[in-house]
Amino acid sequence: MLPAAIVVAGWLWCTASKKLALLWLVVLSVAYFVVGLSKVLFKGWGIGLESLDIAVISGHAMNACLVSTVVLSLLLRQIDHRLRWLALGAGLLSTWWFSVEYVGQTIHPVAEAIAGAVVGSAAACVFLLRLEKKDVRKIPLPALGIGLAVILLSTSIPKYTAEGVLNSLAVTLSGAEKAFMKPYWRTSGATAPL
């Protein structure tokens, strides 16, 4: 999703303003920070939200809900500006389905996928509401074509995950011997650490 997020910044730079492109990068960074912080807290200290069964916030779900929804909104605005709310609804509906049915079944527990979807959806809504107050021109065809090509090509290259970096950071900051991988409350018969 990172290549798509960079494409969005480029499109905004070309069609709206540098300020709006920077706002996108700030919203994206805040969402990534929230997910990253949850992972460092858990991996380094074992801190999670036991009552909600959330050890970490899913970055997969957050990325899908944030980036895909904004990309869809920008693309449908090219056809007709009135489609922007349909794009928001369709983007959130499809990415929530992906988060619960795929991420929540294969990568994370459902609660962590939902937490990621909440963070990503909130960030997408905040950004798209800010976009409402700005005049966004149509994306020039060359920029649109290049951006779509980058997004399509990025789906076929090997994926990089930040898990190794986050594990190292968490261990370094906490002084733990190794990163926490599974919360104690998901282990049968376990009790909370003292």
Secondary structure, DSSP 8 states (H G I E B T S, - for coil): -HHHHHHHHHHHHHHT-HHHHHHHHHHHHHHHHHHHHHHHHHHHH---BGGGTBSS--HHHHHIIIIIHHHHHHHHHHH-GGGHHHHHHHHHHHHHHHIIIIIIIIIS-HHHHHHHHHHHHHHHHHHHHHHHTS------HHHHHHHHHHHHHHTSS----SHHHHHHHHHHHH--SS---S-GGGSTT-----
